[in-house]
Amino acid sequence: MGPALLTACQQQLSGMATMLAQLGPIRSVTLSASQQTPQGLIETYKVQYDSRQLTAVIGGMRDGKFDILYFQ
């Protein structure tokens, strides 16, 4: 992770851990889109948990570290 993303994750870790625990185990991960942008490659995944499906977006790799990560 890039420094800004790492800091954001560390600041939100307790809330993310609670949310992820409530979703249950991951059942599947499917790549649904891939797009080249000025920030680099951005990939969108459908992540199926026990209780629901979320969309995860990751990308913007610079110097081998991701700058973008979010869930919808």
N, CA, C, O and CB atoms as a CASP TS submission, in Angstrom:
PFRMAT TS
TARGET T0000
AUTHOR 0000-0000-0000
METHOD Language model
MODEL 1
PARENT N/A
ATOM      1  N   MET     1       0.835  -1.180   0.000  1.00  0.00           N
ATOM      2  CA  MET     1       0.000   0.000   0.000  1.00  0.00           C
ATOM      3  C   MET     1       0.873   1.234   0.000  1.00  0.00           C
ATOM      4  O   MET     1       1.930   1.281   0.629  1.00  0.00           O
ATOM      5  CB  MET     1      -0.947   0.003   1.201  1.00  0.00           C
ATOM      6  N   GLY     2       0.399   2.228  -0.724  1.00  0.00           N
ATOM      7  CA  GLY     2       1.075   3.512  -0.686  1.00  0.00           C
ATOM      8  C   GLY     2       0.884   4.161   0.679  1.00  0.00           C
ATOM      9  O   GLY     2      -0.019   3.766   1.417  1.00  0.00           O
ATOM     10  N   PRO     3       1.701   5.137   1.035  1.00  0.00           N
ATOM     11  CA  PRO     3       1.648   5.750   2.363  1.00  0.00           C
ATOM     12  C   PRO     3       0.286   6.339   2.730  1.00  0.00           C
ATOM     13  O   PRO     3      -0.174   6.156   3.857  1.00  0.00           O
ATOM     14  CB  PRO     3       2.680   6.822   2.449  1.00  0.00           C
ATOM     15  N   ALA     4      -0.358   7.033   1.815  1.00  0.00           N
ATOM     16  CA  ALA     4      -1.657   7.646   2.127  1.00  0.00           C
ATOM     17  C   ALA     4      -2.722   6.578   2.365  1.00  0.00           C
ATOM     18  O   ALA     4      -3.528   6.697   3.288  1.00  0.00           O
ATOM     19  CB  ALA     4      -2.099   8.586   0.986  1.00  0.00           C
ATOM     20  N   LEU     5      -2.725   5.531   1.532  1.00  0.00           N
ATOM     21  CA  LEU     5      -3.700   4.452   1.703  1.00  0.00           C
ATOM     22  C   LEU     5      -3.439   3.695   2.997  1.00  0.00           C
ATOM     23  O   LEU     5      -4.382   3.348   3.708  1.00  0.00           O
ATOM     24  CB  LEU     5      -3.656   3.487   0.505  1.00  0.00           C
ATOM     25  N   LEU     6      -2.177   3.436   3.313  1.00  0.00           N
ATOM     26  CA  LEU     6      -1.833   2.750   4.549  1.00  0.00           C
ATOM     27  C   LEU     6      -2.313   3.537   5.761  1.00  0.00           C
ATOM     28  O   LEU     6      -2.889   2.961   6.684  1.00  0.00           O
ATOM     29  CB  LEU     6      -0.327   2.523   4.630  1.00  0.00           C
ATOM     30  N   THR     7      -2.082   4.842   5.767  1.00  0.00           N
ATOM     31  CA  THR     7      -2.527   5.697   6.873  1.00  0.00           C
ATOM     32  C   THR     7      -4.044   5.654   7.006  1.00  0.00           C
ATOM     33  O   THR     7      -4.566   5.519   8.112  1.00  0.00           O
ATOM     34  CB  THR     7      -2.054   7.149   6.662  1.00  0.00           C
ATOM     35  N   ALA     8      -4.759   5.767   5.879  1.00  0.00           N
ATOM     36  CA  ALA     8      -6.226   5.721   5.908  1.00  0.00           C
ATOM     37  C   ALA     8      -6.720   4.387   6.458  1.00  0.00           C
ATOM     38  O   ALA     8      -7.652   4.356   7.262  1.00  0.00           O
ATOM     39  CB  ALA     8      -6.799   5.954   4.499  1.00  0.00           C
ATOM     40  N   CYS     9      -6.106   3.287   6.034  1.00  0.00           N
ATOM     41  CA  CYS     9      -6.513   1.963   6.529  1.00  0.00           C
ATOM     42  C   CYS     9      -6.247   1.833   8.026  1.00  0.00           C
ATOM     43  O   CYS     9      -7.082   1.312   8.766  1.00  0.00           O
ATOM     44  CB  CYS     9      -5.771   0.849   5.764  1.00  0.00           C
ATOM     45  N   GLN    10      -5.090   2.304   8.468  1.00  0.00           N
ATOM     46  CA  GLN    10      -4.768   2.230   9.886  1.00  0.00           C
ATOM     47  C   GLN    10      -5.765   3.044  10.716  1.00  0.00           C
ATOM     48  O   GLN    10      -6.153   2.615  11.803  1.00  0.00           O
ATOM     49  CB  GLN    10      -3.338   2.729  10.133  1.00  0.00           C
ATOM     50  N   GLN    11      -6.178   4.195  10.224  1.00  0.00           N
ATOM     51  CA  GLN    11      -7.128   5.035  10.949  1.00  0.00           C
ATOM     52  C   GLN    11      -8.516   4.410  11.004  1.00  0.00           C
ATOM     53  O   GLN    11      -9.267   4.665  11.945  1.00  0.00           O
ATOM     54  CB  GLN    11      -7.209   6.405  10.308  1.00  0.00           C
ATOM     55  N   GLN    12      -8.868   3.601  10.016  1.00  0.00           N
ATOM     56  CA  GLN    12     -10.203   3.019   9.929  1.00  0.00           C
ATOM     57  C   GLN    12     -10.235   1.542  10.307  1.00  0.00           C
ATOM     58  O   GLN    12     -11.273   0.894  10.172  1.00  0.00           O
ATOM     59  CB  GLN    12     -10.740   3.192   8.536  1.00  0.00           C
ATOM     60  N   LEU    13      -9.115   1.003  10.778  1.00  0.00           N
ATOM     61  CA  LEU    13      -8.975  -0.430  10.992  1.00  0.00           C
ATOM     62  C   LEU    13     -10.033  -1.015  11.933  1.00  0.00           C
ATOM     63  O   LEU    13     -10.588  -2.075  11.644  1.00  0.00           O
ATOM     64  CB  LEU    13      -7.611  -0.718  11.537  1.00  0.00           C
ATOM     65  N   SER    14     -10.315  -0.357  13.031  1.00  0.00           N
ATOM     66  CA  SER    14     -11.282  -0.929  13.979  1.00  0.00           C
ATOM     67  C   SER    14     -12.674  -1.020  13.363  1.00  0.00           C
ATOM     68  O   SER    14     -13.370  -2.015  13.567  1.00  0.00           O
ATOM     69  CB  SER    14     -11.335  -0.089  15.263  1.00  0.00           C
ATOM     70  N   GLY    15     -13.086  -0.019  12.627  1.00  0.00           N
ATOM     71  CA  GLY    15     -14.389  -0.058  11.960  1.00  0.00           C
ATOM     72  C   GLY    15     -14.436  -1.072  10.837  1.00  0.00           C
ATOM     73  O   GLY    15     -15.442  -1.759  10.659  1.00  0.00           O
ATOM     74  N   MET    16     -13.346  -1.173  10.072  1.00  0.00           N
ATOM     75  CA  MET    16     -13.299  -2.145   8.978  1.00  0.00           C
ATOM     76  C   MET    16     -13.318  -3.570   9.519  1.00  0.00           C
ATOM     77  O   MET    16     -13.996  -4.436   8.965  1.00  0.00           O
ATOM     78  CB  MET    16     -12.047  -1.924   8.115  1.00  0.00           C
ATOM     79  N   ALA    17     -12.585  -3.816  10.588  1.00  0.00           N
ATOM     80  CA  ALA    17     -12.533  -5.166  11.154  1.00  0.00           C
ATOM     81  C   ALA    17     -13.914  -5.600  11.631  1.00  0.00           C
ATOM     82  O   ALA    17     -14.310  -6.746  11.419  1.00  0.00           O
ATOM     83  CB  ALA    17     -11.525  -5.228  12.318  1.00  0.00           C
ATOM     84  N   THR    18     -14.640  -4.705  12.264  1.00  0.00           N
ATOM     85  CA  THR    18     -15.996  -5.016  12.724  1.00  0.00           C
ATOM     86  C   THR    18     -16.908  -5.310  11.547  1.00  0.00           C
ATOM     87  O   THR    18     -17.656  -6.287  11.573  1.00  0.00           O
ATOM     88  CB  THR    18     -16.565  -3.859  13.555  1.00  0.00           C
ATOM     89  N   MET    19     -16.856  -4.479  10.513  1.00  0.00           N
ATOM     90  CA  MET    19     -17.691  -4.674   9.329  1.00  0.00           C
ATOM     91  C   MET    19     -17.373  -6.001   8.644  1.00  0.00           C
ATOM     92  O   MET    19     -18.280  -6.759   8.299  1.00  0.00           O
ATOM     93  CB  MET    19     -17.499  -3.514   8.344  1.00  0.00           C
ATOM     94  N   LEU    20     -16.094  -6.275   8.449  1.00  0.00           N
ATOM     95  CA  LEU    20     -15.700  -7.497   7.758  1.00  0.00           C
ATOM     96  C   LEU    20     -16.076  -8.737   8.558  1.00  0.00           C
ATOM     97  O   LEU    20     -16.480  -9.744   7.977  1.00  0.00           O
ATOM     98  CB  LEU    20     -14.204  -7.489   7.485  1.00  0.00           C
ATOM     99  N   ALA    21     -15.951  -8.681   9.869  1.00  0.00           N
ATOM    100  CA  ALA    21     -16.337  -9.820  10.712  1.00  0.00           C
ATOM    101  C   ALA    21     -17.835 -10.098  10.589  1.00  0.00           C
ATOM    102  O   ALA    21     -18.247 -11.258  10.597  1.00  0.00           O
ATOM    103  CB  ALA    21     -15.965  -9.553  12.188  1.00  0.00           C
ATOM    104  N   GLN    22     -18.639  -9.069  10.479  1.00  0.00           N
ATOM    105  CA  GLN    22     -20.090  -9.241  10.351  1.00  0.00           C
ATOM    106  C   GLN    22     -20.482  -9.848   9.005  1.00  0.00           C
ATOM    107  O   GLN    22     -21.530 -10.484   8.899  1.00  0.00           O
ATOM    108  CB  GLN    22     -20.791  -7.901  10.531  1.00  0.00           C
ATOM    109  N   LEU    23     -19.658  -9.661   7.985  1.00  0.00           N
ATOM    110  CA  LEU    23     -19.969 -10.193   6.660  1.00  0.00           C
ATOM    111  C   LEU    23     -19.762 -11.705   6.582  1.00  0.00           C
ATOM    112  O   LEU    23     -20.361 -12.373   5.739  1.00  0.00           O
ATOM    113  CB  LEU    23     -19.116  -9.503   5.611  1.00  0.00           C
ATOM    114  N   GLY    24     -18.930 -12.233   7.444  1.00  0.00           N
ATOM    115  CA  GLY    24     -18.652 -13.658   7.412  1.00  0.00           C
ATOM    116  C   GLY    24     -17.554 -13.980   6.415  1.00  0.00           C
ATOM    117  O   GLY    24     -16.921 -13.075   5.871  1.00  0.00           O
ATOM    118  N   PRO    25     -17.324 -15.275   6.170  1.00  0.00           N
ATOM    119  CA  PRO    25     -16.251 -15.680   5.270  1.00  0.00           C
ATOM    120  C   PRO    25     -16.509 -15.258   3.826  1.00  0.00           C
ATOM    121  O   PRO    25     -17.653 -15.134   3.390  1.00  0.00           O
ATOM    122  CB  PRO    25     -16.064 -17.178   5.336  1.00  0.00           C
ATOM    123  N   ILE    26     -15.424 -15.042   3.102  1.00  0.00           N
ATOM    124  CA  ILE    26     -15.524 -14.780   1.665  1.00  0.00           C
ATOM    125  C   ILE    26     -15.824 -16.102   0.971  1.00  0.00           C
ATOM    126  O   ILE    26     -15.146 -17.102   1.207  1.00  0.00           O
ATOM    127  CB  ILE    26     -14.206 -14.127   1.101  1.00  0.00           C
ATOM    128  N   ARG    27     -16.841 -16.103   0.115  1.00  0.00           N
ATOM    129  CA  ARG    27     -17.226 -17.304  -0.639  1.00  0.00           C
ATOM    130  C   ARG    27     -16.648 -17.295  -2.053  1.00  0.00           C
ATOM    131  O   ARG    27     -16.316 -18.348  -2.596  1.00  0.00           O
ATOM    132  CB  ARG    27     -18.749 -17.420  -0.705  1.00  0.00           C
ATOM    133  N   SER    28     -16.528 -16.099  -2.653  1.00  0.00           N
ATOM    134  CA  SER    28     -15.940 -16.009  -3.993  1.00  0.00           C
ATOM    135  C   SER    28     -15.505 -14.579  -4.273  1.00  0.00           C
ATOM    136  O   SER    28     -16.013 -13.625  -3.684  1.00  0.00           O
ATOM    137  CB  SER    28     -16.942 -16.487  -5.071  1.00  0.00           C
ATOM    138  N   VAL    29     -14.549 -14.460  -5.189  1.00  0.00           N
ATOM    139  CA  VAL    29     -14.061 -13.164  -5.672  1.00  0.00           C
ATOM    140  C   VAL    29     -13.998 -13.262  -7.192  1.00  0.00           C
ATOM    141  O   VAL    29     -13.355 -14.159  -7.737  1.00  0.00           O
ATOM    142  CB  VAL    29     -12.643 -12.789  -5.049  1.00  0.00           C
ATOM    143  N   THR    30     -14.671 -12.329  -7.875  1.00  0.00           N
ATOM    144  CA  THR    30     -14.737 -12.354  -9.327  1.00  0.00           C
ATOM    145  C   THR    30     -14.328 -10.993  -9.886  1.00  0.00           C
ATOM    146  O   THR    30     -14.882  -9.962  -9.502  1.00  0.00           O
ATOM    147  CB  THR    30     -16.155 -12.737  -9.803  1.00  0.00           C
ATOM    148  N   LEU    31     -13.361 -11.000 -10.791  1.00  0.00           N
ATOM    149  CA  LEU    31     -12.974  -9.758 -11.472  1.00  0.00           C
ATOM    150  C   LEU    31     -14.110  -9.345 -12.395  1.00  0.00           C
ATOM    151  O   LEU    31     -14.524 -10.119 -13.258  1.00  0.00           O
ATOM    152  CB  LEU    31     -11.636  -9.934 -12.275  1.00  0.00           C
ATOM    153  N   SER    32     -14.616  -8.129 -12.217  1.00  0.00           N
ATOM    154  CA  SER    32     -15.741  -7.684 -13.049  1.00  0.00           C
ATOM    155  C   SER    32     -15.369  -6.564 -14.011  1.00  0.00           C
ATOM    156  O   SER    32     -16.090  -6.325 -14.980  1.00  0.00           O
ATOM    157  CB  SER    32     -16.874  -7.227 -12.172  1.00  0.00           C
ATOM    158  N   ALA    33     -14.251  -5.867 -13.762  1.00  0.00           N
ATOM    159  CA  ALA    33     -13.830  -4.802 -14.676  1.00  0.00           C
ATOM    160  C   ALA    33     -12.359  -4.492 -14.440  1.00  0.00           C
ATOM    161  O   ALA    33     -11.826  -4.677 -13.346  1.00  0.00           O
ATOM    162  CB  ALA    33     -14.698  -3.523 -14.484  1.00  0.00           C
ATOM    163  N   SER    34     -11.730  -4.021 -15.492  1.00  0.00           N
ATOM    164  CA  SER    34     -10.335  -3.603 -15.440  1.00  0.00           C
ATOM    165  C   SER    34     -10.191  -2.420 -16.377  1.00  0.00           C
ATOM    166  O   SER    34     -10.569  -2.497 -17.546  1.00  0.00           O
ATOM    167  CB  SER    34      -9.357  -4.771 -15.830  1.00  0.00           C
ATOM    168  N   GLN    35      -9.640  -1.319 -15.864  1.00  0.00           N
ATOM    169  CA  GLN    35      -9.576  -0.103 -16.667  1.00  0.00           C
ATOM    170  C   GLN    35      -8.247   0.610 -16.443  1.00  0.00           C
ATOM    171  O   GLN    35      -7.822   0.810 -15.305  1.00  0.00           O
ATOM    172  CB  GLN    35     -10.751   0.832 -16.331  1.00  0.00           C
ATOM    173  N   GLN    36      -7.612   0.983 -17.517  1.00  0.00           N
ATOM    174  CA  GLN    36      -6.393   1.778 -17.433  1.00  0.00           C
ATOM    175  C   GLN    36      -6.789   3.244 -17.262  1.00  0.00           C
ATOM    176  O   GLN    36      -7.577   3.765 -18.050  1.00  0.00           O
ATOM    177  CB  GLN    36      -5.492   1.577 -18.702  1.00  0.00           C
ATOM    178  N   THR    37      -6.255   3.906 -16.248  1.00  0.00           N
ATOM    179  CA  THR    37      -6.561   5.308 -15.965  1.00  0.00           C
ATOM    180  C   THR    37      -5.258   6.079 -15.811  1.00  0.00           C
ATOM    181  O   THR    37      -4.190   5.469 -15.762  1.00  0.00           O
ATOM    182  CB  THR    37      -7.438   5.445 -14.685  1.00  0.00           C
ATOM    183  N   PRO    38      -5.320   7.412 -15.734  1.00  0.00           N
ATOM    184  CA  PRO    38      -4.094   8.182 -15.482  1.00  0.00           C
ATOM    185  C   PRO    38      -3.419   7.793 -14.159  1.00  0.00           C
ATOM    186  O   PRO    38      -2.215   7.989 -13.994  1.00  0.00           O
ATOM    187  CB  PRO    38      -4.412   9.675 -15.475  1.00  0.00           C
ATOM    188  N   GLN    39      -4.200   7.242 -13.216  1.00  0.00           N
ATOM    189  CA  GLN    39      -3.648   6.806 -11.929  1.00  0.00           C
ATOM    190  C   GLN    39      -3.094   5.385 -12.003  1.00  0.00           C
ATOM    191  O   GLN    39      -2.573   4.878 -11.009  1.00  0.00           O
ATOM    192  CB  GLN    39      -4.719   6.887 -10.842  1.00  0.00           C
ATOM    193  N   GLY    40      -3.195   4.739 -13.157  1.00  0.00           N
ATOM    194  CA  GLY    40      -2.754   3.358 -13.311  1.00  0.00           C
ATOM    195  C   GLY    40      -3.945   2.439 -13.501  1.00  0.00           C
ATOM    196  O   GLY    40      -5.077   2.895 -13.662  1.00  0.00           O
ATOM    197  N   LEU    41      -3.682   1.155 -13.479  1.00  0.00           N
ATOM    198  CA  LEU    41      -4.725   0.155 -13.660  1.00  0.00           C
ATOM    199  C   LEU    41      -5.642   0.126 -12.444  1.00  0.00           C
ATOM    200  O   LEU    41      -5.178   0.067 -11.305  1.00  0.00           O
ATOM    201  CB  LEU    41      -4.110  -1.232 -13.903  1.00  0.00           C
ATOM    202  N   ILE    42      -6.946   0.169 -12.695  1.00  0.00           N
ATOM    203  CA  ILE    42      -7.960   0.067 -11.642  1.00  0.00           C
ATOM    204  C   ILE    42      -8.772  -1.197 -11.922  1.00  0.00           C
ATOM    205  O   ILE    42      -9.296  -1.369 -13.022  1.00  0.00           O
ATOM    206  CB  ILE    42      -8.889   1.357 -11.590  1.00  0.00           C
ATOM    207  N   GLU    43      -8.876  -2.082 -10.923  1.00  0.00           N
ATOM    208  CA  GLU    43      -9.644  -3.316 -11.074  1.00  0.00           C
ATOM    209  C   GLU    43     -10.820  -3.327 -10.109  1.00  0.00           C
ATOM    210  O   GLU    43     -10.713  -2.889  -8.964  1.00  0.00           O
ATOM    211  CB  GLU    43      -8.749  -4.546 -10.842  1.00  0.00           C
ATOM    212  N   THR    44     -11.939  -3.838 -10.598  1.00  0.00           N
ATOM    213  CA  THR    44     -13.155  -3.934  -9.801  1.00  0.00           C
ATOM    214  C   THR    44     -13.501  -5.406  -9.636  1.00  0.00           C
ATOM    215  O   THR    44     -13.526  -6.164 -10.605  1.00  0.00           O
ATOM    216  CB  THR    44     -14.333  -3.149 -10.462  1.00  0.00           C
ATOM    217  N   TYR    45     -13.765  -5.796  -8.405  1.00  0.00           N
ATOM    218  CA  TYR    45     -14.089  -7.186  -8.081  1.00  0.00           C
ATOM    219  C   TYR    45     -15.441  -7.266  -7.370  1.00  0.00           C
ATOM    220  O   TYR    45     -15.791  -6.380  -6.591  1.00  0.00           O
ATOM    221  CB  TYR    45     -12.981  -7.811  -7.202  1.00  0.00           C
ATOM    222  N   LYS    46     -16.186  -8.318  -7.639  1.00  0.00           N
ATOM    223  CA  LYS    46     -17.380  -8.657  -6.874  1.00  0.00           C
ATOM    224  C   LYS    46     -16.937  -9.646  -5.811  1.00  0.00           C
ATOM    225  O   LYS    46     -16.410 -10.710  -6.136  1.00  0.00           O
ATOM    226  CB  LYS    46     -18.529  -9.252  -7.791  1.00  0.00           C
ATOM    227  N   VAL    47     -17.140  -9.312  -4.559  1.00  0.00           N
ATOM    228  CA  VAL    47     -16.723 -10.156  -3.451  1.00  0.00           C
ATOM    229  C   VAL    47     -17.980 -10.668  -2.746  1.00  0.00           C
ATOM    230  O   VAL    47     -18.728  -9.891  -2.152  1.00  0.00           O
ATOM    231  CB  VAL    47     -15.791  -9.375  -2.459  1.00  0.00           C
ATOM    232  N   GLN    48     -18.201 -11.965  -2.817  1.00  0.00           N
ATOM    233  CA  GLN    48     -19.379 -12.584  -2.202  1.00  0.00           C
ATOM    234  C   GLN    48     -19.010 -13.104  -0.816  1.00  0.00           C
ATOM    235  O   GLN    48     -18.152 -13.974  -0.668  1.00  0.00           O
ATOM    236  CB  GLN    48     -19.934 -13.737  -3.091  1.00  0.00           C
ATOM    237  N   TYR    49     -19.672 -12.559   0.183  1.00  0.00           N
ATOM    238  CA  TYR    49     -19.521 -13.017   1.564  1.00  0.00           C
ATOM    239  C   TYR    49     -20.720 -13.884   1.898  1.00  0.00           C
ATOM    240  O   TYR    49     -21.629 -14.038   1.082  1.00  0.00           O
ATOM    241  CB  TYR    49     -19.397 -11.814   2.564  1.00  0.00           C
ATOM    242  N   ASP    50     -20.723 -14.451   3.095  1.00  0.00           N
ATOM    243  CA  ASP    50     -21.878 -15.229   3.540  1.00  0.00           C
ATOM    244  C   ASP    50     -23.164 -14.410   3.491  1.00  0.00           C
ATOM    245  O   ASP    50     -24.202 -14.893   3.038  1.00  0.00           O
ATOM    246  CB  ASP    50     -21.648 -15.747   4.952  1.00  0.00           C
ATOM    247  N   SER    51     -23.084 -13.178   3.959  1.00  0.00           N
ATOM    248  CA  SER    51     -24.294 -12.393   4.168  1.00  0.00           C
ATOM    249  C   SER    51     -24.670 -11.461   3.015  1.00  0.00           C
ATOM    250  O   SER    51     -25.831 -11.070   2.897  1.00  0.00           O
ATOM    251  CB  SER    51     -24.138 -11.594   5.395  1.00  0.00           C
ATOM    252  N   ARG    52     -23.703 -11.098   2.162  1.00  0.00           N
ATOM    253  CA  ARG    52     -24.003 -10.175   1.066  1.00  0.00           C
ATOM    254  C   ARG    52     -22.833 -10.065   0.109  1.00  0.00           C
ATOM    255  O   ARG    52     -21.773 -10.647   0.338  1.00  0.00           O
ATOM    256  CB  ARG    52     -24.361  -8.795   1.610  1.00  0.00           C
ATOM    257  N   GLN    53     -23.029  -9.319  -0.958  1.00  0.00           N
ATOM    258  CA  GLN    53     -21.974  -9.081  -1.941  1.00  0.00           C
ATOM    259  C   GLN    53     -21.545  -7.623  -1.888  1.00  0.00           C
ATOM    260  O   GLN    53     -22.384  -6.727  -1.791  1.00  0.00           O
ATOM    261  CB  GLN    53     -22.450  -9.457  -3.364  1.00  0.00           C
ATOM    262  N   LEU    54     -20.253  -7.386  -1.951  1.00  0.00           N
ATOM    263  CA  LEU    54     -19.706  -6.043  -2.029  1.00  0.00           C
ATOM    264  C   LEU    54     -18.881  -5.915  -3.303  1.00  0.00           C
ATOM    265  O   LEU    54     -18.429  -6.912  -3.867  1.00  0.00           O
ATOM    266  CB  LEU    54     -18.849  -5.719  -0.780  1.00  0.00           C
ATOM    267  N   THR    55     -18.694  -4.691  -3.744  1.00  0.00           N
ATOM    268  CA  THR    55     -17.801  -4.399  -4.847  1.00  0.00           C
ATOM    269  C   THR    55     -16.535  -3.801  -4.261  1.00  0.00           C
ATOM    270  O   THR    55     -16.591  -2.833  -3.502  1.00  0.00           O
ATOM    271  CB  THR    55     -18.462  -3.438  -5.885  1.00  0.00           C
ATOM    272  N   ALA    56     -15.391  -4.380  -4.613  1.00  0.00           N
ATOM    273  CA  ALA    56     -14.097  -3.877  -4.159  1.00  0.00           C
ATOM    274  C   ALA    56     -13.357  -3.295  -5.346  1.00  0.00           C
ATOM    275  O   ALA    56     -13.284  -3.916  -6.407  1.00  0.00           O
ATOM    276  CB  ALA    56     -13.261  -4.997  -3.482  1.00  0.00           C
ATOM    277  N   VAL    57     -12.811  -2.108  -5.167  1.00  0.00           N
ATOM    278  CA  VAL    57     -12.043  -1.439  -6.216  1.00  0.00           C
ATOM    279  C   VAL    57     -10.626  -1.244  -5.684  1.00  0.00           C
ATOM    280  O   VAL    57     -10.424  -0.717  -4.589  1.00  0.00           O
ATOM    281  CB  VAL    57     -12.700  -0.060  -6.634  1.00  0.00           C
ATOM    282  N   ILE    58      -9.647  -1.681  -6.482  1.00  0.00           N
ATOM    283  CA  ILE    58      -8.249  -1.573  -6.067  1.00  0.00           C
ATOM    284  C   ILE    58      -7.414  -1.181  -7.280  1.00  0.00           C
ATOM    285  O   ILE    58      -7.713  -1.576  -8.407  1.00  0.00           O
ATOM    286  CB  ILE    58      -7.736  -2.913  -5.441  1.00  0.00           C
ATOM    287  N   GLY    59      -6.378  -0.410  -7.038  1.00  0.00           N
ATOM    288  CA  GLY    59      -5.512  -0.047  -8.157  1.00  0.00           C
ATOM    289  C   GLY    59      -4.651   1.149  -7.862  1.00  0.00           C
ATOM    290  O   GLY    59      -4.323   1.448  -6.713  1.00  0.00           O
ATOM    291  N   GLY    60      -4.289   1.834  -8.944  1.00  0.00           N
ATOM    292  CA  GLY    60      -3.430   3.002  -8.819  1.00  0.00           C
ATOM    293  C   GLY    60      -2.042   2.638  -8.320  1.00  0.00           C
ATOM    294  O   GLY    60      -1.461   3.356  -7.506  1.00  0.00           O
ATOM    295  N   MET    61      -1.508   1.514  -8.812  1.00  0.00           N
ATOM    296  CA  MET    61      -0.216   1.067  -8.317  1.00  0.00           C
ATOM    297  C   MET    61       0.903   2.003  -8.746  1.00  0.00           C
ATOM    298  O   MET    61       1.048   2.346  -9.919  1.00  0.00           O
ATOM    299  CB  MET    61       0.071  -0.338  -8.802  1.00  0.00           C
ATOM    300  N   ARG    62       1.689   2.406  -7.749  1.00  0.00           N
ATOM    301  CA  ARG    62       2.884   3.229  -7.974  1.00  0.00           C
ATOM    302  C   ARG    62       4.010   2.651  -7.135  1.00  0.00           C
ATOM    303  O   ARG    62       3.833   2.388  -5.945  1.00  0.00           O
ATOM    304  CB  ARG    62       2.628   4.741  -7.613  1.00  0.00           C
ATOM    305  N   ASP    63       5.123   2.459  -7.731  1.00  0.00           N
ATOM    306  CA  ASP    63       6.284   1.897  -7.031  1.00  0.00           C
ATOM    307  C   ASP    63       5.938   0.584  -6.330  1.00  0.00           C
ATOM    308  O   ASP    63       6.441   0.297  -5.244  1.00  0.00           O
ATOM    309  CB  ASP    63       6.826   2.904  -6.010  1.00  0.00           C
ATOM    310  N   GLY    64       5.065  -0.214  -6.970  1.00  0.00           N
ATOM    311  CA  GLY    64       4.695  -1.518  -6.423  1.00  0.00           C
ATOM    312  C   GLY    64       3.706  -1.476  -5.278  1.00  0.00           C
ATOM    313  O   GLY    64       3.501  -2.487  -4.608  1.00  0.00           O
ATOM    314  N   LYS    65       3.083  -0.323  -5.036  1.00  0.00           N
ATOM    315  CA  LYS    65       2.137  -0.167  -3.929  1.00  0.00           C
ATOM    316  C   LYS    65       0.837   0.430  -4.443  1.00  0.00           C
ATOM    317  O   LYS    65       0.845   1.341  -5.271  1.00  0.00           O
ATOM    318  CB  LYS    65       2.734   0.720  -2.812  1.00  0.00           C
ATOM    319  N   PHE    66      -0.294  -0.096  -3.941  1.00  0.00           N
ATOM    320  CA  PHE    66      -1.610   0.412  -4.331  1.00  0.00           C
ATOM    321  C   PHE    66      -1.921   1.720  -3.637  1.00  0.00           C
ATOM    322  O   PHE    66      -1.615   1.896  -2.458  1.00  0.00           O
ATOM    323  CB  PHE    66      -2.693  -0.611  -4.016  1.00  0.00           C
ATOM    324  N   ASP    67      -2.537   2.647  -4.378  1.00  0.00           N
ATOM    325  CA  ASP    67      -2.969   3.935  -3.839  1.00  0.00           C
ATOM    326  C   ASP    67      -4.482   4.007  -3.668  1.00  0.00           C
ATOM    327  O   ASP    67      -4.988   4.915  -3.009  1.00  0.00           O
ATOM    328  CB  ASP    67      -2.502   5.061  -4.743  1.00  0.00           C
ATOM    329  N   ILE    68      -5.209   3.058  -4.254  1.00  0.00           N
ATOM    330  CA  ILE    68      -6.682   3.106  -4.252  1.00  0.00           C
ATOM    331  C   ILE    68      -7.219   1.785  -3.732  1.00  0.00           C
ATOM    332  O   ILE    68      -6.818   0.720  -4.201  1.00  0.00           O
ATOM    333  CB  ILE    68      -7.245   3.402  -5.681  1.00  0.00           C
ATOM    334  N   LEU    69      -8.130   1.850  -2.760  1.00  0.00           N
ATOM    335  CA  LEU    69      -8.854   0.687  -2.279  1.00  0.00           C
ATOM    336  C   LEU    69     -10.132   1.165  -1.614  1.00  0.00           C
ATOM    337  O   LEU    69     -10.095   1.951  -0.667  1.00  0.00           O
ATOM    338  CB  LEU    69      -7.990  -0.154  -1.298  1.00  0.00           C
ATOM    339  N   TYR    70     -11.267   0.684  -2.116  1.00  0.00           N
ATOM    340  CA  TYR    70     -12.520   0.996  -1.436  1.00  0.00           C
ATOM    341  C   TYR    70     -13.559  -0.058  -1.752  1.00  0.00           C
ATOM    342  O   TYR    70     -13.452  -0.795  -2.732  1.00  0.00           O
ATOM    343  CB  TYR    70     -13.031   2.385  -1.837  1.00  0.00           C
ATOM    344  N   PHE    71     -14.562  -0.111  -0.902  1.00  0.00           N
ATOM    345  CA  PHE    71     -15.663  -1.058  -1.037  1.00  0.00           C
ATOM    346  C   PHE    71     -16.959  -0.297  -1.225  1.00  0.00           C
ATOM    347  O   PHE    71     -17.156   0.783  -0.667  1.00  0.00           O
ATOM    348  CB  PHE    71     -15.752  -1.989   0.192  1.00  0.00           C
ATOM    349  N   GLN    72     -17.850  -0.889  -2.033  1.00  0.00           N
ATOM    350  CA  GLN    72     -19.181  -0.287  -2.225  1.00  0.00           C
ATOM    351  C   GLN    72     -20.204  -1.323  -1.834  1.00  0.00           C
ATOM    352  O   GLN    72     -21.405  -1.063  -1.905  1.00  0.00           O
ATOM    353  CB  GLN    72     -19.406   0.197  -3.709  1.00  0.00           C
TER
END
